[in-house]
């Protein structure tokens, strides 16, 4: 065992005992085994040394001045950096209550004095082996988690590629400006950043949220791939039945995204995309579609995209009209604040509109 550990690092074993004779006996046993003993006289001194040398095992006396072994063990096991270091209690007392208390505090073993060298050696080898095996298992788990995370990341990237390919088709079918997606991504990000600085929304919008909504926003109209092109490009006013067909794009987009998401729940991007696609045409007063949600029943991401996408749409040309001047667009949107839009979000957009594209 010593040779196995020695190929990596000679095992350091910390001895904490205020009696010189005990420390020296244990030191000689440990050196004979080929390990490196580190001697300390009390718990306070040992705490400082543990931070410096990170021992693979601690032999700990119970009855010591200033800080007894139980208190030292408790501190070690409460610290995430040291809780995995095995602790073997040593004591002249063999009362079962003392032994049980040591185990309750997280100690791994208990050796009574006077020491029997063969017993000490057997216990040390056993716990060093456990410690090394535990480290190897933790490293294997870390590598496995890294591998799984990389695979999930790759899967997410592939899903995004598929989604954006579909979105390009939807955009072309609707004859949006070439830079519509880029404007919507950028403007949603700028609006979300401004909201993050407000007292009302700072606790709801994190940096990760802003990054995610920038990617998810253009998927709001993904469902247009299911709408006939002639309706999307129609220059005349839509008939009531045609308008109903157009409105199905919200639920259609959400279904596509839900199918891609599958049963996994790890993907914040896809969940936000589903919320946006499904609810970005809901109105603040409940008059929107497809579910008639109102006010904060509407996911915040969909509220943000509703305001930003309307601004983008009104300041871009469409097959049925020219673009509106920015001030005209803002004036028209203000009339709908509190009806179609969250009025607080609109007011934030109005304040920062010069930063928008």
C-alpha positions in Angstrom: 0.0 0.0 0.0 2.8 2.4 0.8 4.3 1.7 -2.5 1.0 2.3 -4.3 0.6 5.6 -2.6 4.2 6.4 -3.1 3.9 6.3 -6.8 1.7 9.4 -6.5 2.5 11.0 -3.2 3.8 9.6 0.1 0.8 9.5 2.4 1.0 12.1 5.2 -0.5 11.0 8.5 -1.2 13.7 11.0 -0.8 12.7 14.7 -2.7 15.0 17.2 -1.8 14.1 20.8 -0.5 16.2 23.7 1.5 13.3 25.2 5.0 13.1 23.8 5.4 9.3 24.3 2.2 8.6 22.3 3.3 10.8 19.4 6.7 9.2 19.2 5.4 5.6 19.3 2.9 6.4 16.5 5.6 8.3 14.6 7.9 5.2 14.6 5.1 2.9 13.5 4.2 5.2 10.6 7.7 5.6 9.5 8.2 1.9 9.6 5.3 1.5 7.2 6.9 4.0 4.7 4.5 6.9 5.3 5.2 10.4 6.4 4.2 11.3 10.0 3.4 14.9 11.0 3.3 15.5 14.7 1.1 18.1 16.5 0.4 18.7 20.2 -3.1 20.1 20.2 -6.2 20.7 18.0 -5.6 24.4 17.4 -2.1 23.7 16.0 -3.5 20.8 14.0 -6.1 23.0 12.3 -3.4 25.3 10.9 -1.3 22.3 9.7 -4.2 20.6 8.0 -4.7 23.7 5.8 -1.1 23.6 4.8 -0.3 19.9 4.2 -3.7 18.2 3.5 -3.0 14.8 5.3 -4.5 11.6 3.9 -5.3 10.4 7.5 -5.5 11.9 11.0 -4.9 10.1 14.2 -6.6 12.1 16.9 -6.4 11.9 20.7 -9.7 12.7 22.6 -8.5 14.2 25.9 -6.5 17.3 25.1 -6.3 20.8 26.6 -7.9 23.9 24.8 -9.6 21.9 22.1 -10.4 18.2 22.6 -10.6 15.6 19.9 -14.3 15.7 19.6 -14.4 19.5 18.9 -11.6 19.2 16.4 -13.3 16.3 14.6 -16.6 18.3 14.4 -14.8 21.3 12.8 -13.1 19.0 10.3 -16.3 17.3 9.3 -18.2 20.6 8.9 -15.6 21.9 6.4 -16.2 20.7 2.8 -12.5 20.8 2.1 -11.6 18.5 5.0 -14.6 16.3 5.7 -13.3 13.4 3.5 -10.1 13.0 5.5 -10.5 9.9 7.6 -10.1 10.4 11.4 -9.0 7.6 13.8 -9.6 8.4 17.5 -7.1 7.2 20.1 -7.8 7.1 23.8 -7.0 5.2 27.0 -10.8 5.1 27.6 -12.8 2.3 26.1 -16.2 3.3 27.3 -18.7 2.5 24.5 -20.3 5.9 25.0 -17.0 7.6 24.1 -16.6 5.4 21.0 -20.2 6.0 19.8 -19.8 9.8 20.3 -16.7 9.7 18.1 -18.5 7.8 15.3 -21.5 10.2 15.6 -19.2 13.1 14.9 -17.8 11.5 11.8 -14.8 9.6 13.0 -14.0 6.5 11.0 -12.3 4.3 13.7 -11.2 4.1 17.3 -8.0 2.6 18.7 -7.4 2.2 22.5 -4.1 2.7 24.3 -1.6 1.2 24.9 -1.0 0.7 21.2 -0.5 -2.7 19.6 1.7 -2.0 16.5 0.1 -4.7 14.4 -3.3 -3.4 15.1 -2.3 0.2 14.4 -0.7 -0.8 11.1 -3.8 -2.8 10.0 -6.1 0.1 10.7 -3.9 2.6 9.0 -3.6 0.5 5.8 -7.3 -0.1 5.8 -8.3 3.6 6.1 -5.6 4.8 3.7 -7.0 2.3 1.1 -10.5 3.5 1.7 -9.3 7.1 1.3 -7.5 6.4 -1.9 -10.4 4.4 -3.3 -12.8 7.2 -2.4 -10.6 9.8 -4.2 -10.5 7.6 -7.3 -14.2 7.3 -7.3 -14.7 11.0 -6.9 -12.3 11.6 -9.8 -14.2 9.1 -11.9 -17.5 10.8 -11.1 -16.0 14.2 -11.9 -14.8 12.9 -15.3 -18.2 11.3 -15.9 -20.0 14.5 -15.1 -17.7 16.4 -17.3 -18.3 13.9 -20.2 -22.1 14.1 -19.7 -22.0 17.9 -19.5 -20.1 18.0 -22.7 -22.5 15.7 -24.4 -25.5 17.6 -23.2 -23.9 20.8 -24.4 -23.3 19.3 -27.8 -26.9 18.1 -27.9 -28.1 21.6 -27.1 -25.9 23.1 -29.9 -27.4 20.6 -32.4 -30.9 21.4 -31.3 -30.2 25.1 -31.7 -28.9 24.6 -35.2 -32.1 22.7 -36.2 -34.2 25.4 -34.6 -32.4 28.3 -36.3 -32.6 26.5 -39.6 -36.4 26.2 -39.2 -36.5 29.8 -38.1 -34.8 31.0 -41.3 -37.5 29.2 -43.3 -40.2 30.8 -41.1 -38.6 34.3 -41.6 -38.4 33.9 -45.3 -42.0 32.7 -45.5 -43.1 35.9 -43.7 -40.8 38.1 -45.8 -39.1 39.7 -42.7 -36.2 42.0 -43.2 -32.9 40.2 -43.5 -31.7 41.6 -40.2 -35.0 41.0 -38.3 -33.6 38.2 -36.2 -30.5 40.1 -35.3 -32.4 43.2 -34.3 -34.8 41.2 -32.2 -32.0 39.3 -30.4 -30.1 42.6 -29.7 -33.1 44.6 -28.6 -34.4 41.9 -26.2 -31.0 41.8 -24.7 -30.7 45.6 -24.2 -34.3 45.7 -22.8 -33.6 42.8 -20.4 -30.3 44.5 -19.2 -32.2 47.8 -18.5 -34.9 45.8 -16.6 -32.2 44.1 -14.6 -31.2 47.6 -13.3 -34.7 48.4 -12.1 -35.9 47.7 -8.6 -39.0 45.9 -9.9 -37.1 43.3 -12.0 -33.6 43.1 -10.7 -34.4 40.0 -8.6 -36.0 38.2 -11.6 -33.3 38.9 -14.3 -29.8 37.4 -14.0 -26.9 37.6 -16.4 -27.7 34.0 -17.5 -31.3 35.1 -18.1 -30.2 37.9 -20.4 -27.9 35.6 -22.4 -30.7 33.0 -22.7 -33.4 35.5 -23.9 -31.0 36.9 -26.5 -30.9 33.4 -28.0 -34.5 32.4 -27.5 -36.3 35.6 -28.6 -36.3 35.0 -32.4 -37.9 31.6 -31.9 -41.2 33.5 -31.1 -42.4 33.0 -34.7 -41.0 29.5 -35.3 -44.6 28.3 -35.8 -44.8 30.3 -39.0 -43.3 27.2 -40.7 -46.8 25.6 -40.3 -48.6 28.6 -41.8 -49.3 28.8 -45.6 -46.9 31.2 -47.2 -49.7 33.0 -49.2 -51.3 34.0 -45.9 -48.0 35.2 -44.4 -47.3 37.3 -47.5 -50.8 38.5 -48.2 -50.9 42.3 -48.8 -54.7 42.7 -48.3 -56.5 42.5 -45.0 -56.9 39.0 -43.7 -60.3 37.4 -43.5 -61.5 36.3 -40.0 -60.9 32.7 -40.9 -57.4 33.5 -42.3 -56.6 35.4 -39.1 -57.5 32.4 -37.1 -55.0 30.3 -39.1 -52.3 32.9 -38.6 -52.9 32.8 -34.8 -52.2 29.0 -34.7 -48.5 29.8 -35.2 -48.1 30.4 -31.4 -49.2 26.9 -30.4 -47.5 25.3 -33.3 -44.2 26.9 -32.4 -44.5 25.8 -28.8 -45.3 22.2 -29.9 -42.2 22.0 -32.2 -40.0 23.3 -29.3 -41.6 20.9 -26.8 -41.0 18.0 -29.1 -37.3 19.0 -29.5 -37.0 19.5 -25.7 -38.3 16.0 -25.1 -38.4 14.8 -21.5 -35.2 16.5 -20.4 -35.6 19.4 -18.0 -32.0 20.7 -18.0 -32.4 23.1 -20.9 -33.3 26.7 -19.8 -32.9 27.9 -23.4 -35.6 25.5 -24.7 -38.0 26.1 -21.8 -37.8 29.9 -22.3 -38.2 29.4 -26.0 -41.4 27.4 -25.4 -42.7 30.2 -23.2 -41.9 32.9 -25.7 -43.3 31.0 -28.7 -46.5 30.1 -26.9 -47.3 33.3 -25.1 -45.8 36.3 -26.9 -49.2 37.2 -28.4 -50.9 37.2 -25.0 -52.1 40.7 -24.1 -51.6 42.4 -20.7 -55.4 42.9 -20.4 -56.2 39.2 -21.3 -57.4 39.9 -24.8 -54.6 38.1 -26.6 -54.2 34.5 -27.8 -53.9 31.5 -27.7 -54.8 31.2 -23.9 -56.2 34.5 -22.9 -53.6 34.9 -20.1 -53.2 38.4 -18.6 -50.7 40.4 -16.6 -48.2 38.3 -14.7 -49.8 35.1 -15.8 -47.8 35.7 -18.9 -44.2 34.5 -18.5 -41.8 37.4 -18.2 -39.7 36.3 -21.2 -42.9 36.5 -23.4 -43.7 39.9 -22.0 -40.3 41.2 -22.9 -40.4 39.7 -26.4 -43.9 41.1 -27.0 -42.7 44.6 -26.4 -39.4 44.3 -28.3 -40.8 42.3 -31.3 -43.6 44.9 -31.7 -41.0 47.7 -31.7 -39.0 45.8 -34.3 -42.0 45.0 -36.5 -43.3 48.6 -36.5 -39.9 50.0 -37.4 -39.4 47.5 -40.3 -41.0 47.3 -43.7 -43.6 44.6 -44.3 -45.2 43.4 -47.6 -48.4 45.2 -46.6 -46.9 48.5 -45.3 -43.8 50.7 -45.0 -41.9 51.1 -41.7 -43.0 53.6 -39.1 -40.7 56.4 -37.9 -39.4 55.5 -34.4 -41.3 58.3 -32.6 -44.5 57.3 -34.4 -44.0 53.7 -33.5 -43.4 54.6 -29.8 -46.4 56.8 -29.8 -48.6 54.0 -31.2 -47.2 51.5 -28.8 -47.9 53.8 -25.8 -51.6 53.7 -26.7 -51.4 49.9 -26.2 -49.4 50.0 -22.9 -51.6 48.5 -20.2 -53.7 46.8 -22.9 -51.3 44.8 -25.1 -48.1 45.3 -23.2 -46.9 45.4 -19.7 -46.8 49.2 -19.1 -43.7 49.0 -16.9 -41.7 47.2 -19.5 -42.8 49.5 -22.2 -41.8 52.6 -20.2 -38.3 51.0 -19.8 -38.1 50.4 -23.5 -39.1 54.0 -24.2 -36.4 55.3 -21.9 -33.7 53.3 -23.6 -35.0 53.4 -27.2 -32.0 55.3 -28.5 -29.9 52.3 -27.6 -32.0 49.9 -29.7 -31.4 48.9 -33.3 
